[in-house]
Amino acid sequence: MKKMLIFGCSPYSEYIRYVMEHDANIITDAYCMSQSYIKENEFDGRPVYPFEQLRSIYGQEDFQILISVGYRNMNQEREKIFHQCDELGYEIASFIHPSVMMEAESIGRGNIIMENSMLCAFTQIGDGNILTGAGLGHHSKMGNFNFTAKCSIAGCVEIGNNCFIGIGCVINDKVKIADFNLLGSGTSITKDTRPYSLIAAAKNRIVQTDIEFMDSLFH
């Protein structure tokens, strides 16, 4: 079995290592980073190796890399590392948590799909996406290098590339989310969006009423 390496030394990297080990019995052999960013030779009780030197350390084909870089710069940092792995001929790993309901029609490389996510029948997902507790409805499509967390995506939705979909977002059926969209926590998306859109939920408003009005809501 090929050794598992995690690219990145962040709390999220440590979290993924923990989940893989405890829920899927996948042991991480080491972490790696670009050599210029390495400050310590150890992280989370494991060695940290220069990304550029992995072939000389592990050989030609004895390792795979899980890219744990998050949503920084609209996921472009993760995208950059993905392509660097390709250029160097490194194998890019995916991780799908055992609790995931996986009925997708197709799924690309380098995806991290964490606890309690759901990919319904006829869904398609590209490369380098991170989903945590997200539901992707039937016949929906997700492009590349997106980040989603605890959101609900209805059927026949199309999501482009390099999007951030915040906690509690709801995307209605047949909606198209364009590239480089940032959907803030708690937003409800009911119509197609344009590239480079930032959509935020309205600030909480408290409207003072009376008992008669409140009672009328339930009749």
C-alpha positions in Angstrom: 0.0 0.0 0.0 1.3 3.4 -0.9 2.2 5.7 2.0 -0.2 8.6 2.7 1.3 12.1 2.9 -0.7 15.2 3.8 0.3 18.5 2.1 -0.1 21.3 4.7 0.7 21.8 8.4 -2.4 23.5 9.7 -5.1 22.6 12.3 -7.2 21.5 9.4 -4.4 19.1 8.2 -4.2 17.7 11.7 -8.0 17.3 11.8 -8.0 15.3 8.5 -5.2 13.1 9.8 -7.2 12.4 12.9 -10.4 11.5 11.1 -8.6 9.3 8.5 -6.9 7.4 11.3 -9.8 7.0 13.7 -12.7 6.6 11.2 -11.0 4.9 8.2 -7.8 3.3 9.6 -5.7 5.3 7.1 -2.4 6.1 8.7 -0.5 9.3 7.6 3.2 8.7 7.2 4.3 12.3 7.1 3.4 15.9 6.2 4.9 17.9 3.4 5.1 21.5 2.3 7.0 23.6 -0.2 10.5 23.8 1.1 10.5 27.6 1.5 7.6 27.4 3.9 9.0 24.7 6.3 9.8 26.1 9.7 9.9 22.9 11.7 10.9 19.4 10.7 8.1 17.9 12.7 4.3 18.5 13.0 1.6 16.5 14.8 4.3 13.9 15.8 5.3 13.2 12.2 8.1 14.4 10.0 7.6 17.3 7.6 9.4 16.8 4.3 10.0 19.2 1.4 7.4 18.7 -1.3 10.1 19.0 -4.0 12.1 16.2 -2.6 9.5 13.5 -2.1 10.7 11.3 -4.9 14.2 11.1 -3.4 12.8 10.3 0.0 10.1 7.8 -1.0 11.1 6.5 -4.4 9.2 6.8 -7.7 5.7 5.5 -6.9 5.5 4.6 -3.2 3.4 7.6 -2.0 0.3 9.6 -2.6 -0.5 13.2 -1.5 -3.7 14.4 0.1 -3.9 18.2 -0.3 -5.3 19.7 2.9 -5.0 23.3 1.9 -8.3 25.1 2.6 -10.2 27.9 0.9 -7.5 30.6 1.0 -7.6 32.9 -2.0 -10.8 31.3 -3.3 -9.2 27.8 -3.3 -6.5 29.0 -5.8 -3.7 27.9 -3.4 -5.1 24.3 -3.4 -5.5 24.5 -7.2 -1.9 25.6 -7.6 -0.6 22.7 -5.5 -2.8 20.3 -7.4 -1.2 21.3 -10.7 2.3 21.2 -9.2 1.7 17.6 -8.1 0.6 16.8 -11.6 3.7 18.4 -13.1 6.0 16.4 -10.8 4.1 13.2 -11.4 3.0 12.8 -7.8 -0.2 10.8 -7.2 -3.0 13.0 -5.9 -5.2 11.2 -3.3 -8.8 11.6 -2.3 -10.5 10.9 1.0 -14.1 10.0 1.3 -15.3 9.5 4.8 -17.1 6.1 5.5 -20.3 7.9 6.6 -20.7 9.6 3.2 -23.7 8.5 1.1 -21.9 8.1 -2.2 -24.1 7.6 -5.3 -22.3 10.0 -7.6 -22.1 9.3 -11.3 -18.5 10.6 -11.5 -15.9 12.1 -9.2 -12.5 13.5 -10.0 -9.2 13.5 -8.2 -8.0 15.2 -5.0 -11.4 15.5 -3.3 -11.9 15.5 0.4 -15.5 14.6 1.4 -15.9 14.6 5.1 -18.5 13.3 7.6 -22.2 13.2 6.8 -22.0 14.5 3.3 -24.3 13.2 0.6 -23.8 12.9 -3.1 -27.0 11.7 -4.6 -27.6 9.7 -7.8 -26.5 11.2 -11.1 -24.3 13.9 -9.5 -21.0 14.8 -10.9 -18.0 16.4 -9.1 -14.7 17.5 -10.5 -11.2 17.8 -9.0 -9.9 19.3 -5.7 -13.2 20.0 -3.9 -13.7 19.9 -0.1 -17.2 19.0 1.2 -18.0 18.7 4.9 -21.6 17.8 5.9 -22.8 19.0 2.5 -25.7 17.5 0.5 -25.5 17.5 -3.3 -28.9 16.8 -4.9 -29.6 14.5 -7.8 -28.3 15.5 -11.3 -26.3 18.4 -9.8 -22.8 19.2 -11.0 -19.9 20.7 -9.1 -16.8 21.9 -10.9 -13.2 22.1 -9.6 -11.6 23.5 -6.4 -14.7 24.5 -4.4 -15.2 24.5 -0.7 -18.5 23.7 1.0 -19.5 23.3 4.6 -22.9 22.0 6.0 -24.9 23.4 3.1 -27.9 22.0 1.1 -27.7 21.9 -2.6 -30.9 20.9 -4.4 -31.3 18.9 -7.6 -30.1 19.9 -11.0 -27.8 22.7 -9.6 -24.6 23.6 -11.5 -21.7 25.0 -9.5 -18.7 26.4 -11.3 -15.1 26.5 -10.1 -13.3 28.2 -7.2 -16.4 28.9 -5.1 -16.8 29.1 -1.3 -20.2 28.0 0.0 -20.6 28.9 3.6 -22.3 27.1 6.5 -26.0 26.8 6.2 -26.3 27.9 2.6 -29.3 26.7 0.6 -29.2 26.6 -3.2 -32.5 26.0 -4.9 -33.0 23.5 -7.7 -31.8 24.3 -11.2 -29.8 27.3 -10.1 -26.4 27.9 -11.7 -23.6 29.2 -9.5 -20.9 30.9 -11.6 -17.1 30.7 -11.0 -15.5 32.6 -8.1 -18.6 33.0 -6.1 -18.5 33.5 -2.3 -21.8 32.6 -0.7 -21.8 33.7 2.9 -23.2 31.6 5.8 -26.9 31.3 5.9 -27.6 32.6 2.4 -30.5 31.3 0.3 -29.8 31.3 -3.5 -32.9 31.2 -5.7 -31.5 32.5 -9.0 -28.5 32.2 -11.2 -25.4 34.2 -10.3 -22.6 35.9 -12.2 -18.8 35.3 -11.9 -17.0 37.0 -9.0 -20.2 37.5 -7.0 -20.3 37.9 -3.2 -23.7 37.1 -1.7 -24.3 37.6 2.0 -27.4 37.0 4.1 -29.1 40.0 5.4 -28.2 41.1 8.9 -30.5 39.9 11.7 -33.4 42.3 12.2 -35.8 42.3 15.2 -39.2 43.6 14.5 -41.4 44.3 17.5 -45.0 43.1 17.2 -47.7 42.2 19.6 -49.5 39.0 20.7 -52.3 39.4 18.2 -49.9 39.5 15.3 -47.9 36.6 16.6 -51.0 34.5 17.1 -52.2 35.3 13.6 -49.1 33.6 12.1 -50.3 30.2 13.4 -53.9 30.4 12.0 
